[in-house]
Amino acid sequence: MNIFIRIICMLAVLLPAEAAWAVDSYRYLHVTIETPWLIFIFLFFLVFAPMILSAILYVRNAMKKDVQEVERKDVAEHD
């Protein structure tokens, strides 16, 4: 436990103060007029991707059932 405290203290002393201040400020974020649109597009696809996937899987599953029903009717007609 004592080793961890020493390491933390050494890191706190060795880190320059300017680096710590930069983390607290918003200087590292480059916000432009395009930023809200990029966030919107990202969230739009994040929200609608499961819905689109579920619609694709629903249609795919429905088409498989239709093919199976047609095959059963063909087999029933031949018997």
mmJSON file of the N, C-alpha and C atoms, coordinates in Angstrom:
{"data_MODEL":{"atom_site":{
"group_PDB":["ATOM","ATOM","ATOM","ATOM","ATOM","ATOM","ATOM","ATOM","ATOM","ATOM","ATOM","ATOM","ATOM","ATOM","ATOM","ATOM","ATOM","ATOM","ATOM","ATOM","ATOM","ATOM","ATOM","ATOM","ATOM","ATOM","ATOM","ATOM","ATOM","ATOM","ATOM","ATOM","ATOM","ATOM","ATOM","ATOM","ATOM","ATOM","ATOM","ATOM","ATOM","ATOM","ATOM","ATOM","ATOM","ATOM","ATOM","ATOM","ATOM","ATOM","ATOM","ATOM","ATOM","ATOM","ATOM","ATOM","ATOM","ATOM","ATOM","ATOM","ATOM","ATOM","ATOM","ATOM","ATOM","ATOM","ATOM","ATOM","ATOM","ATOM","ATOM","ATOM","ATOM","ATOM","ATOM","ATOM","ATOM","ATOM","ATOM","ATOM","ATOM","ATOM","ATOM","ATOM","ATOM","ATOM","ATOM","ATOM","ATOM","ATOM","ATOM","ATOM","ATOM","ATOM","ATOM","ATOM","ATOM","ATOM","ATOM","ATOM","ATOM","ATOM","ATOM","ATOM","ATOM","ATOM","ATOM","ATOM","ATOM","ATOM","ATOM","ATOM","ATOM","ATOM","ATOM","ATOM","ATOM","ATOM","ATOM","ATOM","ATOM","ATOM","ATOM","ATOM","ATOM","ATOM","ATOM","ATOM","ATOM","ATOM","ATOM","ATOM","ATOM","ATOM","ATOM","ATOM","ATOM","ATOM","ATOM","ATOM","ATOM","ATOM","ATOM","ATOM","ATOM","ATOM","ATOM","ATOM","ATOM","ATOM","ATOM","ATOM","ATOM","ATOM","ATOM","ATOM","ATOM","ATOM","ATOM","ATOM","ATOM","ATOM","ATOM","ATOM","ATOM","ATOM","ATOM","ATOM","ATOM","ATOM","ATOM","ATOM","ATOM","ATOM","ATOM","ATOM","ATOM","ATOM","ATOM","ATOM","ATOM","ATOM","ATOM","ATOM","ATOM","ATOM","ATOM","ATOM","ATOM","ATOM","ATOM","ATOM","ATOM","ATOM","ATOM","ATOM","ATOM","ATOM","ATOM","ATOM","ATOM","ATOM","ATOM","ATOM","ATOM","ATOM","ATOM","ATOM","ATOM","ATOM","ATOM","ATOM","ATOM","ATOM","ATOM","ATOM","ATOM","ATOM","ATOM","ATOM","ATOM","ATOM","ATOM","ATOM","ATOM","ATOM","ATOM","ATOM","ATOM","ATOM","ATOM","ATOM","ATOM","ATOM","ATOM","ATOM","ATOM"],
"id":[1,2,3,4,5,6,7,8,9,10,11,12,13,14,15,16,17,18,19,20,21,22,23,24,25,26,27,28,29,30,31,32,33,34,35,36,37,38,39,40,41,42,43,44,45,46,47,48,49,50,51,52,53,54,55,56,57,58,59,60,61,62,63,64,65,66,67,68,69,70,71,72,73,74,75,76,77,78,79,80,81,82,83,84,85,86,87,88,89,90,91,92,93,94,95,96,97,98,99,100,101,102,103,104,105,106,107,108,109,110,111,112,113,114,115,116,117,118,119,120,121,122,123,124,125,126,127,128,129,130,131,132,133,134,135,136,137,138,139,140,141,142,143,144,145,146,147,148,149,150,151,152,153,154,155,156,157,158,159,160,161,162,163,164,165,166,167,168,169,170,171,172,173,174,175,176,177,178,179,180,181,182,183,184,185,186,187,188,189,190,191,192,193,194,195,196,197,198,199,200,201,202,203,204,205,206,207,208,209,210,211,212,213,214,215,216,217,218,219,220,221,222,223,224,225,226,227,228,229,230,231,232,233,234,235,236,237],
"type_symbol":["N","C","C","N","C","C","N","C","C","N","C","C","N","C","C","N","C","C","N","C","C","N","C","C","N","C","C","N","C","C","N","C","C","N","C","C","N","C","C","N","C","C","N","C","C","N","C","C","N","C","C","N","C","C","N","C","C","N","C","C","N","C","C","N","C","C","N","C","C","N","C","C","N","C","C","N","C","C","N","C","C","N","C","C","N","C","C","N","C","C","N","C","C","N","C","C","N","C","C","N","C","C","N","C","C","N","C","C","N","C","C","N","C","C","N","C","C","N","C","C","N","C","C","N","C","C","N","C","C","N","C","C","N","C","C","N","C","C","N","C","C","N","C","C","N","C","C","N","C","C","N","C","C","N","C","C","N","C","C","N","C","C","N","C","C","N","C","C","N","C","C","N","C","C","N","C","C","N","C","C","N","C","C","N","C","C","N","C","C","N","C","C","N","C","C","N","C","C","N","C","C","N","C","C","N","C","C","N","C","C","N","C","C","N","C","C","N","C","C","N","C","C","N","C","C","N","C","C","N","C","C","N","C","C","N","C","C"],
"label_atom_id":["N","CA","C","N","CA","C","N","CA","C","N","CA","C","N","CA","C","N","CA","C","N","CA","C","N","CA","C","N","CA","C","N","CA","C","N","CA","C","N","CA","C","N","CA","C","N","CA","C","N","CA","C","N","CA","C","N","CA","C","N","CA","C","N","CA","C","N","CA","C","N","CA","C","N","CA","C","N","CA","C","N","CA","C","N","CA","C","N","CA","C","N","CA","C","N","CA","C","N","CA","C","N","CA","C","N","CA","C","N","CA","C","N","CA","C","N","CA","C","N","CA","C","N","CA","C","N","CA","C","N","CA","C","N","CA","C","N","CA","C","N","CA","C","N","CA","C","N","CA","C","N","CA","C","N","CA","C","N","CA","C","N","CA","C","N","CA","C","N","CA","C","N","CA","C","N","CA","C","N","CA","C","N","CA","C","N","CA","C","N","CA","C","N","CA","C","N","CA","C","N","CA","C","N","CA","C","N","CA","C","N","CA","C","N","CA","C","N","CA","C","N","CA","C","N","CA","C","N","CA","C","N","CA","C","N","CA","C","N","CA","C","N","CA","C","N","CA","C","N","CA","C","N","CA","C","N","CA","C","N","CA","C","N","CA","C","N","CA","C","N","CA","C","N","CA","C"],
"label_alt_id":[null,null,null,null,null,null,null,null,null,null,null,null,null,null,null,null,null,null,null,null,null,null,null,null,null,null,null,null,null,null,null,null,null,null,null,null,null,null,null,null,null,null,null,null,null,null,null,null,null,null,null,null,null,null,null,null,null,null,null,null,null,null,null,null,null,null,null,null,null,null,null,null,null,null,null,null,null,null,null,null,null,null,null,null,null,null,null,null,null,null,null,null,null,null,null,null,null,null,null,null,null,null,null,null,null,null,null,null,null,null,null,null,null,null,null,null,null,null,null,null,null,null,null,null,null,null,null,null,null,null,null,null,null,null,null,null,null,null,null,null,null,null,null,null,null,null,null,null,null,null,null,null,null,null,null,null,null,null,null,null,null,null,null,null,null,null,null,null,null,null,null,null,null,null,null,null,null,null,null,null,null,null,null,null,null,null,null,null,null,null,null,null,null,null,null,null,null,null,null,null,null,null,null,null,null,null,null,null,null,null,null,null,null,null,null,null,null,null,null,null,null,null,null,null,null,null,null,null,null,null,null,null,null,null,null,null,null],
"label_comp_id":["MET","MET","MET","ASN","ASN","ASN","ILE","ILE","ILE","PHE","PHE","PHE","ILE","ILE","ILE","ARG","ARG","ARG","ILE","ILE","ILE","ILE","ILE","ILE","CYS","CYS","CYS","MET","MET","MET","LEU","LEU","LEU","ALA","ALA","ALA","VAL","VAL","VAL","LEU","LEU","LEU","LEU","LEU","LEU","PRO","PRO","PRO","ALA","ALA","ALA","GLU","GLU","GLU","ALA","ALA","ALA","ALA","ALA","ALA","TRP","TRP","TRP","ALA","ALA","ALA","VAL","VAL","VAL","ASP","ASP","ASP","SER","SER","SER","TYR","TYR","TYR","ARG","ARG","ARG","TYR","TYR","TYR","LEU","LEU","LEU","HIS","HIS","HIS","VAL","VAL","VAL","THR","THR","THR","ILE","ILE","ILE","GLU","GLU","GLU","THR","THR","THR","PRO","PRO","PRO","TRP","TRP","TRP","LEU","LEU","LEU","ILE","ILE","ILE","PHE","PHE","PHE","ILE","ILE","ILE","PHE","PHE","PHE","LEU","LEU","LEU","PHE","PHE","PHE","PHE","PHE","PHE","LEU","LEU","LEU","VAL","VAL","VAL","PHE","PHE","PHE","ALA","ALA","ALA","PRO","PRO","PRO","MET","MET","MET","ILE","ILE","ILE","LEU","LEU","LEU","SER","SER","SER","ALA","ALA","ALA","ILE","ILE","ILE","LEU","LEU","LEU","TYR","TYR","TYR","VAL","VAL","VAL","ARG","ARG","ARG","ASN","ASN","ASN","ALA","ALA","ALA","MET","MET","MET","LYS","LYS","LYS","LYS","LYS","LYS","ASP","ASP","ASP","VAL","VAL","VAL","GLN","GLN","GLN","GLU","GLU","GLU","VAL","VAL","VAL","GLU","GLU","GLU","ARG","ARG","ARG","LYS","LYS","LYS","ASP","ASP","ASP","VAL","VAL","VAL","ALA","ALA","ALA","GLU","GLU","GLU","HIS","HIS","HIS","ASP","ASP","ASP"],
"label_asym_id":["A","A","A","A","A","A","A","A","A","A","A","A","A","A","A","A","A","A","A","A","A","A","A","A","A","A","A","A","A","A","A","A","A","A","A","A","A","A","A","A","A","A","A","A","A","A","A","A","A","A","A","A","A","A","A","A","A","A","A","A","A","A","A","A","A","A","A","A","A","A","A","A","A","A","A","A","A","A","A","A","A","A","A","A","A","A","A","A","A","A","A","A","A","A","A","A","A","A","A","A","A","A","A","A","A","A","A","A","A","A","A","A","A","A","A","A","A","A","A","A","A","A","A","A","A","A","A","A","A","A","A","A","A","A","A","A","A","A","A","A","A","A","A","A","A","A","A","A","A","A","A","A","A","A","A","A","A","A","A","A","A","A","A","A","A","A","A","A","A","A","A","A","A","A","A","A","A","A","A","A","A","A","A","A","A","A","A","A","A","A","A","A","A","A","A","A","A","A","A","A","A","A","A","A","A","A","A","A","A","A","A","A","A","A","A","A","A","A","A","A","A","A","A","A","A","A","A","A","A","A","A","A","A","A","A","A","A"],
"label_entity_id":["1","1","1","1","1","1","1","1","1","1","1","1","1","1","1","1","1","1","1","1","1","1","1","1","1","1","1","1","1","1","1","1","1","1","1","1","1","1","1","1","1","1","1","1","1","1","1","1","1","1","1","1","1","1","1","1","1","1","1","1","1","1","1","1","1","1","1","1","1","1","1","1","1","1","1","1","1","1","1","1","1","1","1","1","1","1","1","1","1","1","1","1","1","1","1","1","1","1","1","1","1","1","1","1","1","1","1","1","1","1","1","1","1","1","1","1","1","1","1","1","1","1","1","1","1","1","1","1","1","1","1","1","1","1","1","1","1","1","1","1","1","1","1","1","1","1","1","1","1","1","1","1","1","1","1","1","1","1","1","1","1","1","1","1","1","1","1","1","1","1","1","1","1","1","1","1","1","1","1","1","1","1","1","1","1","1","1","1","1","1","1","1","1","1","1","1","1","1","1","1","1","1","1","1","1","1","1","1","1","1","1","1","1","1","1","1","1","1","1","1","1","1","1","1","1","1","1","1","1","1","1","1","1","1","1","1","1"],
"label_seq_id":[1,1,1,2,2,2,3,3,3,4,4,4,5,5,5,6,6,6,7,7,7,8,8,8,9,9,9,10,10,10,11,11,11,12,12,12,13,13,13,14,14,14,15,15,15,16,16,16,17,17,17,18,18,18,19,19,19,20,20,20,21,21,21,22,22,22,23,23,23,24,24,24,25,25,25,26,26,26,27,27,27,28,28,28,29,29,29,30,30,30,31,31,31,32,32,32,33,33,33,34,34,34,35,35,35,36,36,36,37,37,37,38,38,38,39,39,39,40,40,40,41,41,41,42,42,42,43,43,43,44,44,44,45,45,45,46,46,46,47,47,47,48,48,48,49,49,49,50,50,50,51,51,51,52,52,52,53,53,53,54,54,54,55,55,55,56,56,56,57,57,57,58,58,58,59,59,59,60,60,60,61,61,61,62,62,62,63,63,63,64,64,64,65,65,65,66,66,66,67,67,67,68,68,68,69,69,69,70,70,70,71,71,71,72,72,72,73,73,73,74,74,74,75,75,75,76,76,76,77,77,77,78,78,78,79,79,79],
"pdbx_PDB_ins_code":[null,null,null,null,null,null,null,null,null,null,null,null,null,null,null,null,null,null,null,null,null,null,null,null,null,null,null,null,null,null,null,null,null,null,null,null,null,null,null,null,null,null,null,null,null,null,null,null,null,null,null,null,null,null,null,null,null,null,null,null,null,null,null,null,null,null,null,null,null,null,null,null,null,null,null,null,null,null,null,null,null,null,null,null,null,null,null,null,null,null,null,null,null,null,null,null,null,null,null,null,null,null,null,null,null,null,null,null,null,null,null,null,null,null,null,null,null,null,null,null,null,null,null,null,null,null,null,null,null,null,null,null,null,null,null,null,null,null,null,null,null,null,null,null,null,null,null,null,null,null,null,null,null,null,null,null,null,null,null,null,null,null,null,null,null,null,null,null,null,null,null,null,null,null,null,null,null,null,null,null,null,null,null,null,null,null,null,null,null,null,null,null,null,null,null,null,null,null,null,null,null,null,null,null,null,null,null,null,null,null,null,null,null,null,null,null,null,null,null,null,null,null,null,null,null,null,null,null,null,null,null,null,null,null,null,null,null],
"Cartn_x":[0.828,0.0,0.87,1.961,2.863,3.487,3.719,4.315,3.349,2.081,1.094,1.006,1.077,1.024,2.246,3.41,4.629,4.539,4.009,3.882,2.928,1.822,0.851,1.467,2.198,2.853,3.895,4.66,5.67,5.013,3.921,3.225,2.642,2.111,1.537,2.598,3.815,4.893,5.472,5.581,6.228,5.345,4.033,3.159,3.215,3.402,3.407,2.005,1.941,0.655,-0.159,0.508,-0.216,-1.012,-0.464,-1.179,-2.433,-2.351,-3.526,-4.581,-4.153,-5.124,-5.808,-5.084,-5.657,-6.752,-6.628,-7.649,-8.949,-8.846,-10.036,-10.728,-10.028,-10.636,-11.156,-11.807,-12.348,-11.449,-10.2,-9.297,-9.03,-9.111,-8.823,-10.014,-11.185,-12.351,-12.449,-12.52,-12.66,-14.119,-14.922,-16.346,-16.571,-17.183,-17.521,-19.025,-19.482,-20.905,-21.328,-20.388,-20.702,-20.854,-20.395,-20.402,-21.805,-22.812,-24.15,-24.698,-24.397,-24.877,-24.206,-22.924,-22.232,-22.771,-23.049,-23.638,-25.023,-25.816,-27.15,-27.101,-26.224,-26.126,-25.675,-24.697,-24.229,-25.356,-26.089,-27.179,-28.333,-28.568,-29.637,-29.401,-28.185,-27.882,-27.807,-27.364,-27.294,-28.687,-29.656,-31.02,-31.754,-31.586,-32.369,-31.737,-30.491,-29.86,-30.574,-30.922,-31.659,-33.021,-33.683,-34.991,-34.852,-33.859,-33.637,-33.255,-32.392,-32.003,-33.198,-34.053,-35.223,-36.178,-36.323,-37.179,-36.615,-35.302,-34.659,-34.845,-34.622,-34.775,-36.227,-37.174,-38.586,-38.971,-38.556,-38.872,-38.203,-36.953,-36.223,-36.915,-37.327,-37.995,-39.357,-40.084,-41.381,-41.235,-40.187,-39.978,-39.626,-38.851,-38.518,-39.771,-40.665,-41.904,-42.771,-42.815,-43.6,-43.066,-41.757,-41.152,-41.453,-41.382,-41.677,-43.146,-44.053,-45.472,-45.747,-45.091,-45.27,-44.745,-43.6,-43.046,-43.97,-44.589,-45.525,-46.759,-47.25,-48.423,-48.085,-46.885,-46.471,-46.38,-45.826,-45.714,-47.096,-47.984,-49.341,-50.106,-49.906,-50.608,-50.128,-48.833,-48.299,-48.681,-49.046,-49.429,-50.834],
"Cartn_y":[-1.194,0.0,1.255,1.187,2.323,2.647,1.629,1.831,2.614,2.298,2.994,4.471,4.771,6.164,6.918,6.291,6.931,7.2,6.245,6.419,7.562,7.623,8.685,10.046,10.12,11.382,11.796,10.838,11.149,11.661,11.033,11.478,12.872,13.142,14.46,15.55,15.246,16.23,16.393,15.3,15.349,15.942,15.849,16.409,17.925,18.546,20.01,20.547,21.693,22.289,22.654,23.026,23.419,22.25,21.06,19.898,19.64,19.808,19.601,20.662,21.909,22.951,22.707,22.17,21.923,20.862,19.917,18.882,19.472,20.456,21.059,22.044,22.573,23.564,22.897,23.7,23.199,23.543,23.844,24.216,23.052,21.829,20.683,20.305,20.894,20.631,21.698,21.278,22.213,22.191,23.047,23.091,24.085,23.583,24.431,24.353,24.994,24.961,23.566,22.744,21.385,20.396,20.739,19.806,19.318,20.189,19.675,18.736,19.026,18.152,16.787,16.772,15.487,14.671,15.342,14.646,14.123,14.941,14.519,13.306,13.346,12.228,10.961,11.092,9.939,9.336,10.187,9.681,9.154,9.768,9.309,7.865,7.581,6.21,5.269,5.765,4.937,4.53,5.435,5.14,4.296,4.622,3.949,2.676,2.405,1.176,-0.078,-0.169,-1.368,-1.499,-0.371,-0.44,-0.923,-0.419,-0.854,-2.325,-2.743,-4.148,-5.041,-4.628,-5.445,-5.529,-4.443,-4.485,-5.43,-5.388,-6.287,-7.743,-8.02,-9.39,-9.852,-8.949,-9.296,-9.685,-8.868,-9.157,-10.448,-10.639,-11.859,-13.102,-13.015,-14.145,-14.395,-13.335,-13.482,-14.131,-13.766,-14.364,-15.846,-16.21,-17.625,-18.427,-17.863,-18.583,-18.747,-17.735,-17.836,-18.945,-19.049,-20.094,-21.467,-21.597,-22.877,-23.261,-22.297,-22.588,-23.02,-22.379,-22.759,-24.172,-24.5,-25.853,-26.894,-26.566,-27.511,-27.721,-26.641,-26.779,-27.635,-27.466,-28.271,-29.737,-30.017,-31.413,-31.981,-31.189,-31.668,-31.928,-31.108,-31.291,-32.538,-32.864,-34.042,-35.333,-35.238,-36.483,-36.82],
"Cartn_z":[0.0,0.0,0.0,0.704,0.796,-0.557,-1.378,-2.702,-3.597,-3.53,-4.347,-3.97,-2.692,-2.249,-2.755,-2.725,-3.226,-4.724,-5.46,-6.913,-7.224,-6.516,-6.745,-6.414,-5.341,-4.968,-6.002,-6.493,-7.508,-8.784,-9.193,-10.398,-10.209,-9.028,-8.766,-8.809,-8.343,-8.341,-9.736,-10.472,-11.778,-12.876,-12.726,-13.755,-13.711,-14.855,-14.852,-14.581,-13.985,-13.618,-14.852,-15.939,-17.147,-17.732,-17.659,-18.178,-17.366,-16.066,-15.216,-15.491,-15.747,-16.047,-17.391,-18.341,-19.663,-19.601,-18.689,-18.571,-18.042,-17.157,-16.572,-17.505,-18.471,-19.346,-20.613,-21.421,-22.679,-23.861,-23.603,-24.684,-25.64,-25.142,-26.005,-26.865,-26.623,-27.454,-28.535,-29.769,-30.878,-31.324,-30.759,-31.057,-32.19,-33.254,-34.395,-34.619,-35.668,-35.994,-36.45,-36.89,-37.342,-36.198,-35.024,-33.902,-33.535,-33.385,-33.06,-34.124,-35.385,-36.448,-36.396,-36.1,-35.987,-34.824,-33.718,-32.57,-32.932,-33.622,-34.026,-34.95,-35.942,-36.884,-36.167,-35.268,-34.51,-33.672,-32.948,-32.112,-32.963,-34.114,-35.002,-35.422,-35.875,-36.289,-35.091,-33.959,-32.756,-32.296,-32.418,-31.988,-33.021,-34.289,-35.313,-35.852,-35.557,-36.039,-35.523,-34.242,-33.805,-34.465,-34.718,-35.377,-36.814,-37.515,-38.896,-38.932,-38.013,-37.95,-37.651,-36.726,-36.401,-37.595,-38.355,-39.535,-40.59,-40.788,-41.752,-41.324,-40.038,-39.549,-39.618,-39.371,-39.454,-40.88,-41.853,-43.251,-43.691,-43.285,-43.66,-43.092,-41.83,-41.201,-41.837,-42.187,-42.829,-44.199,-44.931,-46.256,-46.132,-45.117,-44.909,-44.605,-43.771,-43.447,-44.682,-45.555,-46.779,-47.68,-47.803,-48.632,-48.049,-46.732,-46.094,-46.277,-46.204,-46.404,-47.836,-48.805,-50.208,-50.43,-49.828,-49.958,-49.339,-48.199,-47.558,-48.434,-49.062,-49.927,-51.148,-51.71,-52.857,-52.486,-51.308,-50.857,-50.592,-50.016,-49.728,-51.023,-52.039,-53.309,-54.044,-53.9,-54.595,-53.898,-52.626,-51.902,-52.144],
"occupancy":[1.0,1.0,1.0,1.0,1.0,1.0,1.0,1.0,1.0,1.0,1.0,1.0,1.0,1.0,1.0,1.0,1.0,1.0,1.0,1.0,1.0,1.0,1.0,1.0,1.0,1.0,1.0,1.0,1.0,1.0,1.0,1.0,1.0,1.0,1.0,1.0,1.0,1.0,1.0,1.0,1.0,1.0,1.0,1.0,1.0,1.0,1.0,1.0,1.0,1.0,1.0,1.0,1.0,1.0,1.0,1.0,1.0,1.0,1.0,1.0,1.0,1.0,1.0,1.0,1.0,1.0,1.0,1.0,1.0,1.0,1.0,1.0,1.0,1.0,1.0,1.0,1.0,1.0,1.0,1.0,1.0,1.0,1.0,1.0,1.0,1.0,1.0,1.0,1.0,1.0,1.0,1.0,1.0,1.0,1.0,1.0,1.0,1.0,1.0,1.0,1.0,1.0,1.0,1.0,1.0,1.0,1.0,1.0,1.0,1.0,1.0,1.0,1.0,1.0,1.0,1.0,1.0,1.0,1.0,1.0,1.0,1.0,1.0,1.0,1.0,1.0,1.0,1.0,1.0,1.0,1.0,1.0,1.0,1.0,1.0,1.0,1.0,1.0,1.0,1.0,1.0,1.0,1.0,1.0,1.0,1.0,1.0,1.0,1.0,1.0,1.0,1.0,1.0,1.0,1.0,1.0,1.0,1.0,1.0,1.0,1.0,1.0,1.0,1.0,1.0,1.0,1.0,1.0,1.0,1.0,1.0,1.0,1.0,1.0,1.0,1.0,1.0,1.0,1.0,1.0,1.0,1.0,1.0,1.0,1.0,1.0,1.0,1.0,1.0,1.0,1.0,1.0,1.0,1.0,1.0,1.0,1.0,1.0,1.0,1.0,1.0,1.0,1.0,1.0,1.0,1.0,1.0,1.0,1.0,1.0,1.0,1.0,1.0,1.0,1.0,1.0,1.0,1.0,1.0,1.0,1.0,1.0,1.0,1.0,1.0,1.0,1.0,1.0,1.0,1.0,1.0,1.0,1.0,1.0,1.0,1.0,1.0],
"B_iso_or_equiv":[0.0,0.0,0.0,0.0,0.0,0.0,0.0,0.0,0.0,0.0,0.0,0.0,0.0,0.0,0.0,0.0,0.0,0.0,0.0,0.0,0.0,0.0,0.0,0.0,0.0,0.0,0.0,0.0,0.0,0.0,0.0,0.0,0.0,0.0,0.0,0.0,0.0,0.0,0.0,0.0,0.0,0.0,0.0,0.0,0.0,0.0,0.0,0.0,0.0,0.0,0.0,0.0,0.0,0.0,0.0,0.0,0.0,0.0,0.0,0.0,0.0,0.0,0.0,0.0,0.0,0.0,0.0,0.0,0.0,0.0,0.0,0.0,0.0,0.0,0.0,0.0,0.0,0.0,0.0,0.0,0.0,0.0,0.0,0.0,0.0,0.0,0.0,0.0,0.0,0.0,0.0,0.0,0.0,0.0,0.0,0.0,0.0,0.0,0.0,0.0,0.0,0.0,0.0,0.0,0.0,0.0,0.0,0.0,0.0,0.0,0.0,0.0,0.0,0.0,0.0,0.0,0.0,0.0,0.0,0.0,0.0,0.0,0.0,0.0,0.0,0.0,0.0,0.0,0.0,0.0,0.0,0.0,0.0,0.0,0.0,0.0,0.0,0.0,0.0,0.0,0.0,0.0,0.0,0.0,0.0,0.0,0.0,0.0,0.0,0.0,0.0,0.0,0.0,0.0,0.0,0.0,0.0,0.0,0.0,0.0,0.0,0.0,0.0,0.0,0.0,0.0,0.0,0.0,0.0,0.0,0.0,0.0,0.0,0.0,0.0,0.0,0.0,0.0,0.0,0.0,0.0,0.0,0.0,0.0,0.0,0.0,0.0,0.0,0.0,0.0,0.0,0.0,0.0,0.0,0.0,0.0,0.0,0.0,0.0,0.0,0.0,0.0,0.0,0.0,0.0,0.0,0.0,0.0,0.0,0.0,0.0,0.0,0.0,0.0,0.0,0.0,0.0,0.0,0.0,0.0,0.0,0.0,0.0,0.0,0.0,0.0,0.0,0.0,0.0,0.0,0.0,0.0,0.0,0.0,0.0,0.0,0.0],
"pdbx_formal_charge":[null,null,null,null,null,null,null,null,null,null,null,null,null,null,null,null,null,null,null,null,null,null,null,null,null,null,null,null,null,null,null,null,null,null,null,null,null,null,null,null,null,null,null,null,null,null,null,null,null,null,null,null,null,null,null,null,null,null,null,null,null,null,null,null,null,null,null,null,null,null,null,null,null,null,null,null,null,null,null,null,null,null,null,null,null,null,null,null,null,null,null,null,null,null,null,null,null,null,null,null,null,null,null,null,null,null,null,null,null,null,null,null,null,null,null,null,null,null,null,null,null,null,null,null,null,null,null,null,null,null,null,null,null,null,null,null,null,null,null,null,null,null,null,null,null,null,null,null,null,null,null,null,null,null,null,null,null,null,null,null,null,null,null,null,null,null,null,null,null,null,null,null,null,null,null,null,null,null,null,null,null,null,null,null,null,null,null,null,null,null,null,null,null,null,null,null,null,null,null,null,null,null,null,null,null,null,null,null,null,null,null,null,null,null,null,null,null,null,null,null,null,null,null,null,null,null,null,null,null,null,null,null,null,null,null,null,null],
"auth_seq_id":[1,1,1,2,2,2,3,3,3,4,4,4,5,5,5,6,6,6,7,7,7,8,8,8,9,9,9,10,10,10,11,11,11,12,12,12,13,13,13,14,14,14,15,15,15,16,16,16,17,17,17,18,18,18,19,19,19,20,20,20,21,21,21,22,22,22,23,23,23,24,24,24,25,25,25,26,26,26,27,27,27,28,28,28,29,29,29,30,30,30,31,31,31,32,32,32,33,33,33,34,34,34,35,35,35,36,36,36,37,37,37,38,38,38,39,39,39,40,40,40,41,41,41,42,42,42,43,43,43,44,44,44,45,45,45,46,46,46,47,47,47,48,48,48,49,49,49,50,50,50,51,51,51,52,52,52,53,53,53,54,54,54,55,55,55,56,56,56,57,57,57,58,58,58,59,59,59,60,60,60,61,61,61,62,62,62,63,63,63,64,64,64,65,65,65,66,66,66,67,67,67,68,68,68,69,69,69,70,70,70,71,71,71,72,72,72,73,73,73,74,74,74,75,75,75,76,76,76,77,77,77,78,78,78,79,79,79],
"auth_comp_id":["MET","MET","MET","ASN","ASN","ASN","ILE","ILE","ILE","PHE","PHE","PHE","ILE","ILE","ILE","ARG","ARG","ARG","ILE","ILE","ILE","ILE","ILE","ILE","CYS","CYS","CYS","MET","MET","MET","LEU","LEU","LEU","ALA","ALA","ALA","VAL","VAL","VAL","LEU","LEU","LEU","LEU","LEU","LEU","PRO","PRO","PRO","ALA","ALA","ALA","GLU","GLU","GLU","ALA","ALA","ALA","ALA","ALA","ALA","TRP","TRP","TRP","ALA","ALA","ALA","VAL","VAL","VAL","ASP","ASP","ASP","SER","SER","SER","TYR","TYR","TYR","ARG","ARG","ARG","TYR","TYR","TYR","LEU","LEU","LEU","HIS","HIS","HIS","VAL","VAL","VAL","THR","THR","THR","ILE","ILE","ILE","GLU","GLU","GLU","THR","THR","THR","PRO","PRO","PRO","TRP","TRP","TRP","LEU","LEU","LEU","ILE","ILE","ILE","PHE","PHE","PHE","ILE","ILE","ILE","PHE","PHE","PHE","LEU","LEU","LEU","PHE","PHE","PHE","PHE","PHE","PHE","LEU","LEU","LEU","VAL","VAL","VAL","PHE","PHE","PHE","ALA","ALA","ALA","PRO","PRO","PRO","MET","MET","MET","ILE","ILE","ILE","LEU","LEU","LEU","SER","SER","SER","ALA","ALA","ALA","ILE","ILE","ILE","LEU","LEU","LEU","TYR","TYR","TYR","VAL","VAL","VAL","ARG","ARG","ARG","ASN","ASN","ASN","ALA","ALA","ALA","MET","MET","MET","LYS","LYS","LYS","LYS","LYS","LYS","ASP","ASP","ASP","VAL","VAL","VAL","GLN","GLN","GLN","GLU","GLU","GLU","VAL","VAL","VAL","GLU","GLU","GLU","ARG","ARG","ARG","LYS","LYS","LYS","ASP","ASP","ASP","VAL","VAL","VAL","ALA","ALA","ALA","GLU","GLU","GLU","HIS","HIS","HIS","ASP","ASP","ASP"],
"auth_asym_id":["A","A","A","A","A","A","A","A","A","A","A","A","A","A","A","A","A","A","A","A","A","A","A","A","A","A","A","A","A","A","A","A","A","A","A","A","A","A","A","A","A","A","A","A","A","A","A","A","A","A","A","A","A","A","A","A","A","A","A","A","A","A","A","A","A","A","A","A","A","A","A","A","A","A","A","A","A","A","A","A","A","A","A","A","A","A","A","A","A","A","A","A","A","A","A","A","A","A","A","A","A","A","A","A","A","A","A","A","A","A","A","A","A","A","A","A","A","A","A","A","A","A","A","A","A","A","A","A","A","A","A","A","A","A","A","A","A","A","A","A","A","A","A","A","A","A","A","A","A","A","A","A","A","A","A","A","A","A","A","A","A","A","A","A","A","A","A","A","A","A","A","A","A","A","A","A","A","A","A","A","A","A","A","A","A","A","A","A","A","A","A","A","A","A","A","A","A","A","A","A","A","A","A","A","A","A","A","A","A","A","A","A","A","A","A","A","A","A","A","A","A","A","A","A","A","A","A","A","A","A","A","A","A","A","A","A","A"],
"auth_atom_id":["N","CA","C","N","CA","C","N","CA","C","N","CA","C","N","CA","C","N","CA","C","N","CA","C","N","CA","C","N","CA","C","N","CA","C","N","CA","C","N","CA","C","N","CA","C","N","CA","C","N","CA","C","N","CA","C","N","CA","C","N","CA","C","N","CA","C","N","CA","C","N","CA","C","N","CA","C","N","CA","C","N","CA","C","N","CA","C","N","CA","C","N","CA","C","N","CA","C","N","CA","C","N","CA","C","N","CA","C","N","CA","C","N","CA","C","N","CA","C","N","CA","C","N","CA","C","N","CA","C","N","CA","C","N","CA","C","N","CA","C","N","CA","C","N","CA","C","N","CA","C","N","CA","C","N","CA","C","N","CA","C","N","CA","C","N","CA","C","N","CA","C","N","CA","C","N","CA","C","N","CA","C","N","CA","C","N","CA","C","N","CA","C","N","CA","C","N","CA","C","N","CA","C","N","CA","C","N","CA","C","N","CA","C","N","CA","C","N","CA","C","N","CA","C","N","CA","C","N","CA","C","N","CA","C","N","CA","C","N","CA","C","N","CA","C","N","CA","C","N","CA","C","N","CA","C","N","CA","C","N","CA","C","N","CA","C","N","CA","C","N","CA","C","N","CA","C"],
"pdbx_PDB_model_num":[1,1,1,1,1,1,1,1,1,1,1,1,1,1,1,1,1,1,1,1,1,1,1,1,1,1,1,1,1,1,1,1,1,1,1,1,1,1,1,1,1,1,1,1,1,1,1,1,1,1,1,1,1,1,1,1,1,1,1,1,1,1,1,1,1,1,1,1,1,1,1,1,1,1,1,1,1,1,1,1,1,1,1,1,1,1,1,1,1,1,1,1,1,1,1,1,1,1,1,1,1,1,1,1,1,1,1,1,1,1,1,1,1,1,1,1,1,1,1,1,1,1,1,1,1,1,1,1,1,1,1,1,1,1,1,1,1,1,1,1,1,1,1,1,1,1,1,1,1,1,1,1,1,1,1,1,1,1,1,1,1,1,1,1,1,1,1,1,1,1,1,1,1,1,1,1,1,1,1,1,1,1,1,1,1,1,1,1,1,1,1,1,1,1,1,1,1,1,1,1,1,1,1,1,1,1,1,1,1,1,1,1,1,1,1,1,1,1,1,1,1,1,1,1,1,1,1,1,1,1,1,1,1,1,1,1,1]
}}}
